[in-house]
Amino acid sequence: MLQITPQMRVLVAVEPADFRKGIDGLARLCRERLEEDPFQGTVFVFRNRRGTAIKVLVYDGQGFWLCQKRLSTGRFRHWPSSPNDAAASLAAHELLVLLAAGDPRRTGAPPDWRPVRMSA
C-alpha cells in the first residue's frame, strides 16, 4: 500500500503528460523534463491533456508504484503552475486535496515551517 507522509517530497508536472506512458516512460520524463531522479523517493504527479485523470509515480526502495485516478465526471480544475519550472512542489496535505479534485492552494493549513520567536 502506498502511503503519503508529510516527509515525502511531492512534485507536480505542470504540463500534461502522455498517458500511454507506463512506469519507464514516466521515469524518463522525470529525468529529462523535470530534471529529477525518480529513484530518490519523490512522489511525481502527472495529469492527462484533458485534465480528467492523474498518475502518481513513486519509488519505495524496492520498486515503483504507479497509481492512476480518473474522474467519472468533471476535471481536475485546480492544477499547480510554475512560470519558470516544469514542476511545482506541493506539501503532502496539498496532494491529498489535489487527489480529491480540490484546490491545493486553499487548504487553510499553516505553513510547514515557521520561525520560533524567542521572548526576552
N, CA, C and O atoms as a MOPAC input file, in Angstrom:
PM7 MOZYME 1SCF
protein

 N      0.82900 1    -1.17900 1     0.00000 1
 C      0.00000 1     0.00000 1     0.00000 1
 C      0.87100 1     1.23800 1     0.00000 1
 O      1.87000 1     1.30500 1     0.71500 1
 N      0.49800 1     2.19500 1    -0.78600 1
 C      1.22400 1     3.45900 1    -0.88700 1
 C      0.64700 1     4.44300 1     0.11600 1
 O     -0.56000 1     4.68300 1     0.13600 1
 N      1.51700 1     5.01500 1     0.95500 1
 C      1.07500 1     5.98800 1     1.94300 1
 C      1.85900 1     7.27500 1     1.72800 1
 O      3.08500 1     7.25400 1     1.61900 1
 N      1.14600 1     8.39200 1     1.67000 1
 C      1.77200 1     9.70000 1     1.51800 1
 C      1.99200 1    10.26800 1     2.91600 1
 O      1.04400 1    10.42300 1     3.68600 1
 N      3.24500 1    10.57900 1     3.23900 1
 C      3.57800 1    11.12100 1     4.55300 1
 C      4.06700 1    12.56400 1     4.40600 1
 O      4.49900 1    12.96000 1     3.32400 1
 N      4.00500 1    13.34900 1     5.47700 1
 C      4.45600 1    14.73800 1     5.40400 1
 C      5.92600 1    14.88800 1     5.03500 1
 O      6.33400 1    15.94000 1     4.54200 1
 N      6.72700 1    13.84800 1     5.26700 1
 C      8.15000 1    13.93200 1     4.97000 1
 C      8.45300 1    13.73800 1     3.48100 1
 O      9.56600 1    14.02300 1     3.03800 1
 N      7.49600 1    13.26600 1     2.72000 1
 C      7.73100 1    12.99000 1     1.30000 1
 C      7.77100 1    14.27700 1     0.49100 1
 O      7.02100 1    15.22000 1     0.74200 1
 N      8.65600 1    14.28600 1    -0.47200 1
 C      8.73800 1    15.40300 1    -1.41800 1
 C      7.76500 1    15.11200 1    -2.55500 1
 O      7.78400 1    14.02200 1    -3.12700 1
 N      6.91300 1    16.08400 1    -2.88500 1
 C      5.89300 1    15.91100 1    -3.91400 1
 C      6.13200 1    16.92900 1    -5.02100 1
 O      6.16500 1    18.13300 1    -4.76800 1
 N      6.29800 1    16.44200 1    -6.24700 1
 C      6.44900 1    17.31400 1    -7.41100 1
 C      5.32200 1    17.03500 1    -8.39800 1
 O      5.04800 1    15.88500 1    -8.73900 1
 N      4.67500 1    18.10100 1    -8.84800 1
 C      3.57200 1    18.00000 1    -9.80200 1
 C      4.04600 1    18.55900 1   -11.12800 1
 O      4.46800 1    19.71400 1   -11.20200 1
 N      3.98100 1    17.74600 1   -12.18500 1
 C      4.35300 1    18.21000 1   -13.51900 1
 C      3.33100 1    19.24100 1   -13.98100 1
 O      2.12800 1    18.97900 1   -13.96700 1
 N      3.80300 1    20.39800 1   -14.38600 1
 C      2.92800 1    21.49600 1   -14.78200 1
 C      2.24200 1    21.18400 1   -16.11400 1
 O      1.04300 1    21.41700 1   -16.26400 1
 N      2.98500 1    20.66600 1   -17.06300 1
 C      2.44500 1    20.35800 1   -18.38800 1
 C      1.82300 1    18.96100 1   -18.41000 1
 O      2.28000 1    18.07900 1   -17.68400 1
 N      0.79800 1    18.74500 1   -19.22200 1
 C      0.19100 1    17.40900 1   -19.32600 1
 C      1.18800 1    16.37300 1   -19.84400 1
 O      2.12000 1    16.70000 1   -20.57800 1
 N      0.97300 1    15.12800 1   -19.45100 1
 C      1.80800 1    14.01000 1   -19.88900 1
 C      1.00100 1    13.08900 1   -20.79800 1
 O     -0.22800 1    13.04600 1   -20.73400 1
 N      1.71000 1    12.36400 1   -21.63500 1
 C      1.09100 1    11.35700 1   -22.49000 1
 C      0.75800 1    10.14900 1   -21.61300 1
 O      1.66300 1     9.48500 1   -21.10800 1
 N     -0.52300 1     9.86000 1   -21.43000 1
 C     -0.92000 1     8.79400 1   -20.51800 1
 C     -0.78100 1     7.40000 1   -21.10600 1
 O     -1.15000 1     6.42100 1   -20.45700 1
 N     -0.26200 1     7.29100 1   -22.30700 1
 C      0.07900 1     5.96300 1   -22.82500 1
 C      1.37800 1     5.47200 1   -22.20100 1
 O      1.70900 1     4.29000 1   -22.29100 1
 N      2.11000 1     6.38400 1   -21.57000 1
 C      3.37600 1     6.02900 1   -20.92200 1
 C      3.10800 1     5.23200 1   -19.65000 1
 O      2.15700 1     5.48900 1   -18.91200 1
 N      3.97500 1     4.26300 1   -19.42300 1
 C      3.92200 1     3.47900 1   -18.20200 1
 C      5.01400 1     3.94200 1   -17.25600 1
 O      5.43600 1     5.09800 1   -17.30100 1
 N      5.47000 1     3.04100 1   -16.40300 1
 C      6.48700 1     3.37400 1   -15.41200 1
 C      7.77300 1     3.86500 1   -16.06400 1
 O      8.30300 1     4.90600 1   -15.67800 1
 N      8.27400 1     3.13200 1   -17.04000 1
 C      9.54900 1     3.51300 1   -17.66200 1
 C      9.45600 1     4.85100 1   -18.38200 1
 O     10.37500 1     5.66400 1   -18.29000 1
 N      8.36600 1     5.09000 1   -19.09200 1
 C      8.19700 1     6.34800 1   -19.81500 1
 C      8.06800 1     7.53600 1   -18.87800 1
 O      8.62900 1     8.59900 1   -19.14300 1
 N      7.33600 1     7.36800 1   -17.78600 1
 C      7.19000 1     8.46100 1   -16.82400 1
 C      8.48500 1     8.69300 1   -16.05000 1
 O      8.81500 1     9.83600 1   -15.73300 1
 N      9.22000 1     7.63000 1   -15.74200 1
 C     10.52000 1     7.78700 1   -15.07500 1
 C     11.48100 1     8.55200 1   -15.98500 1
 O     12.24800 1     9.38800 1   -15.50700 1
 N     11.44800 1     8.27800 1   -17.27400 1
 C     12.27700 1     9.00800 1   -18.23800 1
 C     11.86500 1    10.48500 1   -18.27400 1
 O     12.71600 1    11.37100 1   -18.35300 1
 N     10.56600 1    10.73800 1   -18.21800 1
 C     10.05200 1    12.10800 1   -18.19300 1
 C     10.55200 1    12.84200 1   -16.94300 1
 O     10.87600 1    14.02800 1   -17.00500 1
 N     10.61200 1    12.13500 1   -15.81300 1
 C     11.13300 1    12.72900 1   -14.57400 1
 C     12.57500 1    13.16900 1   -14.75400 1
 O     12.95600 1    14.26100 1   -14.33300 1
 N     13.38100 1    12.30800 1   -15.38500 1
 C     14.80000 1    12.62100 1   -15.57900 1
 C     15.00000 1    13.72900 1   -16.60700 1
 O     15.78000 1    14.65300 1   -16.37700 1
 N     14.30000 1    13.64400 1   -17.74100 1
 C     14.57200 1    14.55800 1   -18.84200 1
 C     13.86000 1    15.90500 1   -18.71800 1
 O     14.49600 1    16.94800 1   -18.86500 1
 N     12.57500 1    15.90200 1   -18.45600 1
 C     11.82800 1    17.16000 1   -18.43000 1
 C     11.84500 1    17.81800 1   -17.04800 1
 O     12.01300 1    19.03200 1   -16.93600 1
 N     11.67100 1    17.00900 1   -15.99800 1
 C     11.63200 1    17.57000 1   -14.65200 1
 C     13.01500 1    17.67400 1   -14.01500 1
 O     13.18500 1    18.33100 1   -12.98800 1
 N     14.00900 1    17.01700 1   -14.63500 1
 C     15.39600 1    17.02600 1   -14.16800 1
 C     15.51600 1    16.55100 1   -12.71800 1
 O     16.21300 1    17.15600 1   -11.90300 1
 N     14.81700 1    15.45300 1   -12.42100 1
 C     14.83400 1    14.84700 1   -11.09400 1
 C     15.10300 1    13.35100 1   -11.22900 1
 O     14.75800 1    12.73800 1   -12.23800 1
 N     15.72100 1    12.77300 1   -10.20500 1
 C     15.99700 1    11.34100 1   -10.18800 1
 C     14.77400 1    10.60400 1    -9.63400 1
 O     14.42200 1    10.80700 1    -8.47200 1
 N     14.12400 1     9.76400 1   -10.42300 1
 C     12.92700 1     9.07600 1    -9.94900 1
 C     13.19800 1     8.02700 1    -8.86500 1
 O     12.25800 1     7.53800 1    -8.23800 1
 N     14.45700 1     7.67800 1    -8.64000 1
 C     14.81700 1     6.66700 1    -7.63700 1
 C     15.05200 1     7.26300 1    -6.24400 1
 O     15.49200 1     6.54400 1    -5.34700 1
 N     14.77700 1     8.53900 1    -6.04000 1
 C     15.03100 1     9.19300 1    -4.75600 1
 C     13.84300 1     9.18600 1    -3.80900 1
 O     13.94700 1     9.70500 1    -2.69700 1
 N     12.70200 1     8.60600 1    -4.22100 1
 C     11.54500 1     8.53900 1    -3.34600 1
 C     10.59700 1     9.71700 1    -3.47300 1
 O      9.61700 1     9.80600 1    -2.73200 1
 N     10.87500 1    10.61800 1    -4.39900 1
 C      9.98500 1    11.74600 1    -4.64700 1
 C      8.68000 1    11.22700 1    -5.24100 1
 O      8.68400 1    10.28900 1    -6.03800 1
 N      7.57500 1    11.83300 1    -4.85300 1
 C      6.26600 1    11.49500 1    -5.41200 1
 C      6.04300 1    12.41600 1    -6.60700 1
 O      5.99800 1    13.63700 1    -6.45800 1
 N      5.90300 1    11.82400 1    -7.79700 1
 C      5.67700 1    12.59100 1    -9.02500 1
 C      4.21700 1    12.46100 1    -9.43600 1
 O      3.66600 1    11.36000 1    -9.44300 1
 N      3.59200 1    13.57800 1    -9.77800 1
 C      2.18100 1    13.58500 1   -10.14900 1
 C      2.05900 1    14.17000 1   -11.55400 1
 O      2.62000 1    15.22400 1   -11.85400 1
 N      1.31400 1    13.46700 1   -12.40700 1
 C      1.11500 1    13.87800 1   -13.79100 1
 C     -0.37800 1    13.95300 1   -14.09500 1
 O     -1.18000 1    13.24000 1   -13.49200 1
 N     -0.73900 1    14.81800 1   -15.02900 1
 C     -2.13200 1    14.98400 1   -15.45400 1
 C     -2.21800 1    14.72400 1   -16.95300 1
 O     -1.28300 1    15.02000 1   -17.69700 1
 N     -3.35000 1    14.16700 1   -17.39100 1
 C     -3.52300 1    13.98000 1   -18.83000 1
 C     -3.95000 1    15.30700 1   -19.47200 1
 O     -4.26800 1    16.26800 1   -18.77000 1
 N     -3.95500 1    15.35000 1   -20.78000 1
 C     -4.22800 1    16.58100 1   -21.52900 1
 C     -5.61900 1    17.14300 1   -21.22200 1
 O     -5.77200 1    18.35700 1   -21.08600 1
 N     -6.62300 1    16.28700 1   -21.11100 1
 C     -7.99100 1    16.73700 1   -20.86900 1
 C     -8.24300 1    17.10400 1   -19.40800 1
 O     -9.26100 1    17.72100 1   -19.09300 1
 N     -7.33900 1    16.73700 1   -18.52500 1
 C     -7.49500 1    17.07000 1   -17.11600 1
 C     -8.48700 1    16.19100 1   -16.39100 1
 O     -9.00000 1    16.57700 1   -15.34100 1
 N     -8.76900 1    15.01500 1   -16.92900 1
 C     -9.73000 1    14.10700 1   -16.30700 1
 C     -9.07500 1    12.98800 1   -15.51300 1
 O     -9.76000 1    12.24200 1   -14.81200 1
 N     -7.75000 1    12.86200 1   -15.61600 1
 C     -7.05100 1    11.76900 1   -14.93600 1
 C     -5.67600 1    12.23500 1   -14.47300 1
 O     -5.07500 1    13.13600 1   -15.05800 1
 N     -5.19500 1    11.59800 1   -13.40800 1
 C     -3.84100 1    11.84200 1   -12.92000 1
 C     -3.14800 1    10.51000 1   -12.67900 1
 O     -3.79300 1     9.49300 1   -12.42300 1
 N     -1.82400 1    10.53300 1   -12.76400 1
 C     -0.99600 1     9.38200 1   -12.42800 1
 C      0.02600 1     9.82200 1   -11.39800 1
 O      0.56300 1    10.92800 1   -11.46300 1
 N      0.28900 1     8.92800 1   -10.43600 1
 C      1.26800 1     9.17300 1    -9.38400 1
 C      2.34700 1     8.09800 1    -9.50300 1
 O      2.04900 1     6.90400 1    -9.52500 1
 N      3.59400 1     8.53500 1    -9.57900 1
 C      4.73100 1     7.62400 1    -9.68300 1
 C      5.64800 1     7.85900 1    -8.49700 1
 O      6.03100 1     8.99500 1    -8.21400 1
 N      6.00500 1     6.77000 1    -7.79600 1
 C      6.93300 1     6.88200 1    -6.66500 1
 C      7.72700 1     5.58700 1    -6.53300 1
 O      7.20700 1     4.49400 1    -6.75600 1
 N      8.98600 1     5.73200 1    -6.17000 1
 C      9.87000 1     4.58800 1    -5.92400 1
 C      9.96600 1     4.38200 1    -4.40900 1
 O     10.26800 1     5.32500 1    -3.67800 1
 N      9.71600 1     3.16700 1    -3.93500 1
 C      9.69500 1     2.89900 1    -2.49300 1
 C     10.94100 1     2.17600 1    -1.97600 1
 O     10.95400 1     1.73000 1    -0.82900 1
 N     11.96400 1     2.05400 1    -2.78100 1
 C     13.18200 1     1.36500 1    -2.36000 1
 C     13.28200 1    -0.04300 1    -2.92400 1
 O     14.38100 1    -0.58400 1    -3.04700 1
 N     12.14400 1    -0.64300 1    -3.26800 1
 C     12.12000 1    -1.97600 1    -3.87100 1
 C     11.65800 1    -1.93000 1    -5.31500 1
 O     12.05900 1    -2.75800 1    -6.13200 1
 N     10.82500 1    -0.97000 1    -5.62000 1
 C     10.27500 1    -0.86400 1    -6.96200 1
 C      9.37800 1     0.35900 1    -7.06500 1
 O      9.21500 1     1.12100 1    -6.11200 1
 N      8.80900 1     0.52100 1    -8.23200 1
 C      7.95300 1     1.67700 1    -8.49300 1
 C      6.49200 1     1.36000 1    -8.22800 1
 O      6.02500 1     0.24600 1    -8.46300 1
 N      5.78500 1     2.36000 1    -7.73500 1
 C      4.32900 1     2.35400 1    -7.65300 1
 C      3.83900 1     3.28200 1    -8.74900 1
 O      4.37400 1     4.37700 1    -8.92300 1
 N      2.83300 1     2.85700 1    -9.48300 1
 C      2.17500 1     3.72200 1   -10.46000 1
 C      0.68400 1     3.63500 1   -10.19800 1
 O      0.06800 1     2.58600 1   -10.39000 1
 N      0.11100 1     4.74200 1    -9.75900 1
 C     -1.30800 1     4.79300 1    -9.43100 1
 C     -1.99500 1     5.76400 1   -10.38200 1
 O     -1.41400 1     6.77900 1   -10.76700 1
 N     -3.20500 1     5.46000 1   -10.75100 1
 C     -3.97200 1     6.32900 1   -11.63600 1
 C     -5.35500 1     6.56600 1   -11.05000 1
 O     -5.98200 1     5.65600 1   -10.50800 1
 N     -5.82100 1     7.80800 1   -11.16800 1
 C     -7.19300 1     8.14000 1   -10.79800 1
 C     -7.82500 1     8.85800 1   -11.97900 1
 O     -7.28100 1     9.83300 1   -12.49600 1
 N     -8.99000 1     8.35900 1   -12.39800 1
 C     -9.74600 1     9.00300 1   -13.46300 1
 C    -11.08600 1     9.41700 1   -12.88400 1
 O    -11.80200 1     8.59800 1   -12.30800 1
 N    -11.42500 1    10.68700 1   -13.03600 1
 C    -12.69500 1    11.18100 1   -12.52800 1
 C    -13.83800 1    10.66000 1   -13.38900 1
 O    -13.72100 1    10.59500 1   -14.61200 1
 N    -14.93200 1    10.29400 1   -12.75500 1
 C    -16.09500 1     9.82200 1   -13.51100 1
 C    -16.81300 1    10.99200 1   -14.17700 1
 O    -17.38700 1    10.84200 1   -15.25600 1
 N    -16.78100 1    12.15300 1   -13.53400 1
 C    -17.31300 1    13.37000 1   -14.14900 1
 C    -16.42200 1    14.54000 1   -13.75100 1
 O    -15.81100 1    14.52400 1   -12.68200 1
 N    -16.34900 1    15.52700 1   -14.58500 1
 C    -15.57400 1    16.72600 1   -14.29300 1
 C    -14.09900 1    16.58800 1   -14.60600 1
 O    -13.65100 1    15.62100 1   -15.22100 1
 N    -13.36200 1    17.59400 1   -14.15700 1
 C    -11.92200 1    17.67900 1   -14.41500 1
 C    -11.18600 1    18.12500 1   -13.16300 1
 O    -11.78500 1    18.62800 1   -12.21200 1
 N     -9.89500 1    17.93300 1   -13.18500 1
 C     -9.03000 1    18.49200 1   -12.14000 1
 C     -8.80200 1    19.95200 1   -12.53500 1
 O     -7.89300 1    20.25300 1   -13.30900 1
 N     -9.61300 1    20.84400 1   -12.01300 1
 C     -9.58900 1    22.25600 1   -12.41900 1
 C     -8.42200 1    23.02900 1   -11.82300 1
 O     -7.86800 1    23.91500 1   -12.47400 1
 N     -8.05300 1    22.71100 1   -10.62600 1
 C     -7.03700 1    23.48000 1    -9.91200 1
 C     -5.69600 1    22.76400 1    -9.99500 1
 O     -5.31900 1    22.02500 1    -9.08600 1
 N     -4.98600 1    22.98900 1   -11.08400 1
 C     -3.69700 1    22.33500 1   -11.27600 1
 C     -2.58900 1    23.32300 1   -10.98000 1
 O     -2.62500 1    24.44900 1   -11.47700 1
 N     -1.59700 1    22.93500 1   -10.17800 1
 C     -0.49500 1    23.84700 1    -9.85100 1
 C      0.25100 1    24.30400 1   -11.10800 1
 O      0.36500 1    23.56800 1   -12.08800 1
 N      0.74300 1    25.51100 1   -11.05100 1
 C      1.52300 1    26.05100 1   -12.16200 1
 C      2.80800 1    26.64600 1   -11.62000 1
 O      2.91500 1    26.97800 1   -10.43900 1
 N      3.76700 1    26.77000 1   -12.50100 1
 C      5.04500 1    27.37500 1   -12.16100 1
 C      5.55500 1    28.07100 1   -13.41900 1
 O      5.79800 1    27.40900 1   -14.42800 1
 N      5.72300 1    29.39500 1   -13.37900 1
 C      6.07200 1    30.12200 1   -14.60100 1
 C      7.42100 1    29.73700 1   -15.19600 1
 O      7.58300 1    29.77200 1   -16.41600 1
 N      8.39100 1    29.37200 1   -14.36300 1
 C      9.74300 1    29.10700 1   -14.86300 1
 C     10.16200 1    27.65300 1   -14.77100 1
 O     11.18600 1    27.27000 1   -15.33900 1
 N      9.38900 1    26.83400 1   -14.06500 1
 C      9.79800 1    25.45600 1   -13.82400 1
 C      8.83400 1    24.47900 1   -14.48300 1
 O      7.68500 1    24.81400 1   -14.77300 1
 N      9.32400 1    23.26500 1   -14.71400 1
 C      8.48900 1    22.21300 1   -15.30400 1
 C      7.64400 1    21.51500 1   -14.25300 1
 O      6.71800 1    20.77600 1   -14.58700 1
 N      7.96400 1    21.75000 1   -12.96700 1
 C      7.22200 1    21.09900 1   -11.88400 1
 C      6.97800 1    22.08600 1   -10.74900 1
 O      7.75900 1    23.01100 1   -10.52600 1
 N      5.88900 1    21.86600 1   -10.04600 1
 C      5.56300 1    22.65800 1    -8.86200 1
 C      5.63300 1    21.73300 1    -7.65000 1
 O      5.26600 1    20.56100 1    -7.73700 1
 N      6.09600 1    22.25300 1    -6.53700 1
 C      6.21700 1    21.46700 1    -5.32200 1
 C      4.95500 1    21.62000 1    -4.47800 1
 O      4.40900 1    22.71700 1    -4.35600 1
 N      4.49900 1    20.51700 1    -3.89900 1
 C      3.33500 1    20.53400 1    -3.01900 1
 C      3.68400 1    19.85600 1    -1.70300 1
 O      4.58100 1    19.01400 1    -1.65000 1
 N      2.97900 1    20.22300 1    -0.65000 1
 C      3.07400 1    19.51000 1     0.62200 1
 C      2.16200 1    18.29100 1     0.53800 1
 O      1.28000 1    18.22800 1    -0.31900 1
 N      2.37300 1    17.32600 1     1.42400 1
 C      1.59000 1    16.08500 1     1.39300 1
 C      0.09700 1    16.34800 1     1.53500 1
 O     -0.70400 1    15.74300 1     0.82100 1
 N     -0.29300 1    17.24100 1     2.44600 1
 C     -1.72000 1    17.51800 1     2.61800 1
 C     -2.31600 1    18.20000 1     1.38700 1
 O     -3.49600 1    18.01600 1     1.08900 1
 N     -1.51300 1    18.98100 1     0.67600 1
 C     -1.98600 1    19.61600 1    -0.56000 1
 C     -2.19700 1    18.57400 1    -1.65600 1
 O     -3.12300 1    18.69100 1    -2.45900 1
 N     -1.33500 1    17.55500 1    -1.68900 1
 C     -1.51700 1    16.47700 1    -2.66000 1
 C     -2.83500 1    15.75100 1    -2.40800 1
 O     -3.55300 1    15.42400 1    -3.35300 1
 N     -3.15300 1    15.50000 1    -1.15100 1
 C     -4.40800 1    14.81100 1    -0.83700 1
 C     -5.61700 1    15.62500 1    -1.29300 1
 O     -6.60200 1    15.05200 1    -1.75900 1
 N     -5.55700 1    16.93600 1    -1.16900 1
 C     -6.63700 1    17.80000 1    -1.65800 1
 C     -6.69700 1    17.73700 1    -3.18300 1
 O     -7.78200 1    17.66400 1    -3.76100 1
 N     -5.53600 1    17.76600 1    -3.83100 1
 C     -5.49600 1    17.67600 1    -5.29400 1
 C     -6.08200 1    16.34800 1    -5.77500 1
 O     -6.82000 1    16.32000 1    -6.76000 1
 N     -5.76100 1    15.25000 1    -5.09000 1
 C     -6.29300 1    13.94100 1    -5.47100 1
 C     -7.81100 1    13.87800 1    -5.33300 1
 O     -8.46300 1    13.07300 1    -5.99800 1
 N     -8.37300 1    14.72200 1    -4.47500 1
 C     -9.82800 1    14.78800 1    -4.30200 1
 C    -10.44600 1    15.82700 1    -5.23800 1
 O    -11.59900 1    16.21800 1    -5.05600 1
 N     -9.68500 1    16.27500 1    -6.23900 1
 C    -10.11900 1    17.25900 1    -7.24400 1
 C    -10.39700 1    18.62100 1    -6.63200 1
 O    -11.23000 1    19.37400 1    -7.13600 1
 N     -9.69500 1    18.94300 1    -5.53800 1
 C     -9.84500 1    20.24200 1    -4.89800 1
 C     -8.70000 1    21.17000 1    -5.24500 1
 O     -7.80900 1    20.82300 1    -6.02000 1
 N     -8.73800 1    22.35100 1    -4.66100 1
 C     -7.71300 1    23.37000 1    -4.89000 1
 C     -6.68200 1    23.29600 1    -3.76700 1
 O     -6.98900 1    23.65800 1    -2.63200 1
 N     -5.45900 1    22.83100 1    -4.06200 1
 C     -4.45600 1    22.67200 1    -3.00200 1
 C     -3.99300 1    23.99000 1    -2.39700 1
 O     -3.43300 1    23.99400 1    -1.30000 1
 N     -4.21300 1    25.10900 1    -3.08500 1
 C     -3.78600 1    26.40300 1    -2.53900 1
 C     -4.73500 1    26.90700 1    -1.46500 1
 O     -4.40200 1    27.84200 1    -0.73600 1
 N     -5.90500 1    26.30400 1    -1.35800 1
 C     -6.91200 1    26.78700 1    -0.40900 1
 C     -7.15300 1    25.80300 1     0.74200 1
 O     -8.28200 1    25.65300 1     1.20700 1
 N     -6.11000 1    25.14800 1     1.18800 1
 C     -6.28500 1    24.19300 1     2.28300 1
 C     -6.47200 1    24.88400 1     3.62400 1
 O     -7.06800 1    24.31300 1     4.53700 1
 N     -5.97100 1    26.10600 1     3.75200 1
 C     -6.08200 1    26.81900 1     5.01500 1
 C     -5.12300 1    26.31700 1     6.07800 1
 O     -5.20600 1    26.73000 1     7.23400 1
 N     -4.22100 1    25.43700 1     5.70000 1
 C     -3.25900 1    24.89000 1     6.66400 1
 C     -2.13400 1    25.89400 1     6.90300 1
 O     -1.79800 1    26.67100 1     6.00900 1
 N     -1.55400 1    25.88300 1     8.09400 1
 C     -0.42400 1    26.77600 1     8.35900 1
 C      0.78500 1    26.33500 1     7.53700 1
 O      0.84100 1    25.19600 1     7.07200 1
 N      1.75300 1    27.23900 1     7.36000 1
 C      2.96400 1    26.86100 1     6.61300 1
 C      3.67500 1    25.68900 1     7.28900 1
 O      3.52100 1    25.46800 1     8.49000 1
 N      4.45800 1    24.93700 1     6.50300 1
 C      5.17400 1    23.78400 1     7.04400 1
 C      6.18300 1    24.17200 1     8.12300 1
 O      6.41100 1    23.41200 1     9.06400 1
 N      6.78200 1    25.34300 1     7.99000 1
 C      7.80700 1    25.75800 1     8.93900 1
 C      7.64100 1    27.23500 1     9.22200 1
 O      7.49100 1    28.04900 1     8.31100 1
 N      7.67000 1    27.56200 1    10.48900 1
 C      7.61000 1    28.96300 1    10.90900 1
 C      8.74000 1    29.21300 1    11.87900 1
 O      9.02200 1    28.36400 1    12.72400 1
 N      9.39300 1    30.35600 1    11.78100 1
 C     10.45900 1    30.64900 1    12.76200 1
 C      9.86400 1    30.82300 1    14.15200 1
 O      8.77700 1    31.37700 1    14.31200 1
 N     10.57200 1    30.35400 1    15.12900 1
 C     10.14400 1    30.48100 1    16.51900 1
 C     10.72500 1    31.77400 1    17.07500 1
 O     11.92400 1    32.02800 1    16.96600 1
 N      9.86300 1    32.58200 1    17.66700 1
 C     10.33200 1    33.83100 1    18.25300 1
 C     10.65900 1    33.60500 1    19.72300 1
 O      9.87200 1    33.02900 1    20.47400 1
 N     11.82100 1    34.06500 1    20.10500 1
 C     12.23200 1    33.92700 1    21.49700 1
 C     11.87600 1    35.21600 1    22.22400 1
 O     12.22900 1    36.30800 1    21.77800 1
 N     11.18300 1    35.08600 1    23.33300 1
 C     10.83800 1    36.27600 1    24.10300 1
 C     11.95700 1    36.57900 1    25.09300 1
 O     12.61500 1    35.67700 1    25.61100 1
 N     12.15100 1    37.84900 1    25.33700 1
 C     13.26200 1    38.28300 1    26.20900 1
 C     12.86500 1    38.29700 1    27.65900 1
 O     13.67800 1    38.63600 1    28.51900 1

